[in-house]
Amino acid sequence: MTKRRDLFIFVADPQRADEARDYLSNWLRELDGHPGYLGGAVLQESAGELLDNTLVLALDFESTAAARALWPKIENTVNPVYPDDKSDKSPDQGSFFYDGTKQAVKDGAELPLKFTRGDGLLARMLHIHAEAIDEYSSRS
């Protein structure tokens, strides 16, 4: 069985960043008990290379089948993975990381993201569903 890790990169609404971090952490724990869910992590970008309040949600599953079994259970709920408005089919907004938005915001422009996930707390920038092909852990 091949482990699976799903990564979701978000930017939190700047007015609600603390609430967004808490929301993601709590949501991780709400998934406990789903067959094959191994846990996860909430990470915050710390090098200043991306937009302020960039967060990463990492979900670990024992297999792709276990991950796929979760999606139908949550697709019609308010969560960070699916849009709050289920008719919203807009793409991820990751291009804003690379198009000069960070500098424009620094210069006083408004952040042009749509906060459409997690009850309006998060803008989903990118998501990756990946099967583990190699893992290494140091013994130190």
Phi, psi and omega per residue, in radians:
M1 nan 2.308 -3.107
T2 -1.729 2.180 3.096
K3 -1.105 2.692 3.105
R4 -2.251 2.465 3.079
R5 -2.236 2.195 3.086
D6 -1.886 2.272 -3.114
L7 -2.072 2.302 3.105
F8 -2.197 2.179 3.141
I9 -1.846 2.196 -3.093
F10 -2.187 2.823 2.823
V11 -2.080 2.235 3.127
A12 -1.381 2.535 3.014
D13 -0.956 2.130 -3.066
P14 -1.005 -0.489 3.128
Q15 -1.359 -0.220 -3.040
R16 -2.368 0.518 -3.014
A17 -1.085 -0.771 3.129
D18 -1.102 -0.736 3.113
E19 -1.086 -0.691 3.140
A20 -1.141 -0.740 3.111
R21 -1.084 -0.790 3.111
D22 -1.101 -0.718 3.140
Y23 -1.038 -0.838 -3.140
L24 -1.095 -0.736 3.127
S25 -1.086 -0.775 3.128
N26 -1.149 -0.685 -3.122
W27 -1.116 -0.662 3.064
L28 -0.931 -0.779 -3.081
R29 -1.288 -0.508 3.105
E30 -1.132 -0.408 -3.141
L31 -1.371 -0.199 -3.133
D32 -0.962 2.360 -3.126
G33 1.763 -0.278 3.063
H34 -1.189 2.258 -3.115
P35 -0.963 2.185 3.099
G36 1.521 -0.065 3.097
Y37 -1.395 2.193 -3.074
L38 -1.794 -0.094 -3.103
G39 2.027 -2.896 -3.121
G40 -3.081 -2.828 -3.100
A41 -2.678 2.675 2.947
V42 -2.014 2.155 -3.119
L43 -2.042 2.615 3.070
Q44 -2.086 2.255 3.110
E45 -1.036 2.315 -3.007
S46 -2.191 0.010 -3.097
A47 -1.677 -0.080 -3.126
G48 1.295 0.296 -3.101
E49 -1.486 -0.375 -3.104
L50 -2.010 -3.020 3.102
L51 -1.122 2.582 3.066
D52 -0.955 2.571 3.092
N53 1.172 0.527 3.031
T54 -1.359 2.223 -3.108
L55 -2.176 2.599 3.072
V56 -2.116 2.251 3.030
L57 -1.842 2.102 3.114
A58 -1.969 2.205 3.119
L59 -2.065 2.263 -3.131
D60 -1.949 2.358 3.139
F61 -2.269 2.694 3.124
E62 -1.233 -0.341 -3.125
S63 -2.840 2.899 3.043
T64 -1.102 -0.666 3.123
A65 -1.055 -0.724 3.118
A66 -1.116 -0.719 3.116
A67 -1.133 -0.824 -3.120
R68 -1.089 -0.516 3.126
A69 -1.224 -0.393 3.130
L70 -1.326 -0.705 -2.976
W71 -0.971 -0.799 3.125
P72 -1.110 -0.457 -3.137
K73 -1.283 -0.427 -3.056
I74 -1.989 -0.161 -2.989
E75 -1.068 -0.442 -3.141
N76 -1.837 0.342 3.087
T77 -1.955 2.893 3.001
V78 -1.382 2.103 -3.098
N79 -2.763 2.981 -3.115
P80 -1.347 -0.281 -3.028
V81 -1.443 -0.729 -3.099
Y82 -1.868 2.674 3.102
P83 -1.088 2.599 3.056
D84 -1.058 -0.738 3.068
D85 -1.592 1.877 -3.013
K86 -1.154 -0.231 3.071
S87 -1.497 -0.124 -3.134
D88 -1.285 2.017 3.128
K89 -1.962 0.335 -3.092
S90 -1.166 2.587 -3.094
P91 -1.297 2.928 3.016
D92 -1.029 2.738 -2.981
Q93 -1.874 0.391 -3.066
G94 -1.015 -0.387 -3.129
S95 -1.083 -0.400 3.117
F96 -1.163 -0.319 3.056
F97 -1.172 -0.447 -2.918
Y98 -2.116 0.059 -3.020
D99 -1.839 0.250 -3.137
G100 1.648 0.038 -3.122
T101 -1.055 -0.723 -3.118
K102 -1.007 -0.814 3.132
Q103 -1.178 -0.711 3.126
A104 -1.057 -0.742 3.110
V105 -1.151 -0.739 3.100
K106 -1.025 -0.618 3.141
D107 -1.446 0.028 3.054
G108 1.947 -0.047 3.112
A109 -1.271 2.769 3.111
E110 -1.353 2.544 3.099
L111 -1.233 2.052 -2.990
P112 -1.519 0.423 -3.090
L113 -1.495 2.701 3.028
K114 -1.789 2.056 -3.126
F115 -1.590 1.550 -2.945
T116 -1.981 0.156 -3.086
R117 -2.184 2.678 3.062
G118 1.054 0.783 -3.134
D119 1.052 0.744 3.061
G120 1.417 0.160 -3.118
L121 -1.460 -0.453 -2.908
L122 -2.313 2.541 2.934
A123 -1.853 2.139 3.130
R124 -1.459 2.147 -3.068
M125 -1.658 -0.688 -3.052
L126 -2.879 2.601 3.007
H127 -2.440 2.589 -3.098
I128 -2.402 2.237 3.014
H129 -1.883 2.036 -2.997
A130 -2.319 2.387 2.995
E131 -1.576 2.433 3.132
A132 -1.230 2.223 3.051
I133 -1.915 -0.266 3.066
D134 -2.851 2.491 3.045
E135 -2.474 2.583 3.134
Y136 -2.484 2.397 3.049
S137 -2.232 2.266 3.088
S138 -1.293 2.591 3.131
R139 -1.469 -0.133 -3.072
S140 -1.285 nan nan
